[in-house]
Amino acid sequence: MNKTQKIISIVLGILALASVIATTIIIINNKKSEEPPVEEEPTLDCPMVDGTVTYSGESGKTALEILASICEIETKTSADGNTITVIAIDNITASTPDYWALYINDAYAFYSPNNLQTTETDRLKWQLESLGN
């Protein structure tokens, strides 16, 4: 093999390698574009004013379901699973001795929010309170 043939072989080898690399890049880019877009969770617009959240009830929904649909919340479930306590609303955590108190139509709600069914005429309010007050 003479010098010219060696140079042609090297150039052809480089072109073949470049072709493989280009094809790989195209395949990778096509796979990326085929991936479904990542859906961002909607930002909730919590109606908190001066540390109080107020909203209307909805027929067939619990106080907790509605609260979770409008505010970021953190909850704690009792050992038996029947009672859910709201411990944070909109990143405001109730620390002992404070707690998130629920009122329905201006009366203290003695039910767990997951068990409190609401209607359209109900007015619900959550506010931080202190035990012993």
N, C-alpha and C positions, 0 to 999 in steps of 0.2 A: 504494500500500500504506500503510495507516494505521499508527499507532504500535502498536496492539494486535497487528496481524498481524505486524509486524516482531519483536515480543517473542516471539510464538508460534513464528515461524520460527527464531529464535535458540535458544529452549528445545528445540524439536524437533531442531535440529542438534546441540546439546550432548548430548541423549539418544541420538541416533544414534551419535555419536562414543563415548560411554560404553559403548554396547552393543558396538561393534566392539572396544574395549579389553578389556572383560570377556570377550568370546568368545575373543580372542587369549590372554588369561591362562589361561582354562580349557583351551584346546588345549595350551598349553605345559605346564601342570601334568599333564595326562593323558599327554603323551609322556614326561615324567619318570617317572611312576609305571609306565609300560610297559617302561622300561629294565630289563634283568635286574640283579639286585643284584651288586655287585662282590664276588667271593669272595676272602677274605683267605687267604693261604697259611698252612697250619697251622704253628704254632710247634713247632719241633723241641725235644725234651727230651734234649739230648746228655748221655750218662752219663759226664761228665768228673768225675773225683775227683783232686785234687792234680795236675792237669796230665796225667793219664793217662785214656785212653778204653778201656774194656774191654767187649766184647760177644761174643755167641755167633755162630758161623757159621750159615749157612742153605744147605741143599742147592740147588745150581743157581745160587747167587749168588756174586759176587766180593766180596772184602774191601772194595773201593771202593764197590760198589753198596750194601752194607749200611751202611757208614759214612755215605754220602750220604743214606741214608734216616733216619738218627737224629741227624745233626749237620750244622750249616752248615759247608761246606768250600770251600776254594779250591784249585784244582789247576793244574798246569802240564803241558802235553803236549809230548813230545819231537818233534823235527823230523820223524821218520819216523812219528809217530803211534802207536807201539807201547807207549810207556812213559808212564804218568801218575804224576806226583809230587804228593803232598799237601803244600801249602805253608802251609795254615792250617786249623785245626779250631776251631770255635766261636769265631771271631774272634781266635784266638791264632796269630799268624804266626811261623813259624820263620825267623829271620834268620841269615845266615851268621855263624858256622860251624854253627849249630844246624839240625836237620832233624827231621821227624816220622818216627820209626822204627816199623816194623810188626813185631810178633811174632805168631807163630801157635803155639799150644800151648807157649808159653815159649821157642820157638826163633826166632832172628832170621829174618825172611822175606827171602829174596834175590830175590824176584819182585816185579814191579810190582803194586800192589794191584788194578789192572784185569785182571790175568792170573791172580790167585790165587783159584782156585775153592775154596769152603768147603763143609763139611758141618755138620750139627747138632752133632756132637761137638767141633768146633773151637772154641777160645777165642782170640779176637783181642785184641791190645792195641796201642795207639798211644801213644808217649810221645816227648817232646822229648829229643833227644840231641845231643851236640856231636861234630863230626868230630874224630877224634884221641883220643876217649875209649874 
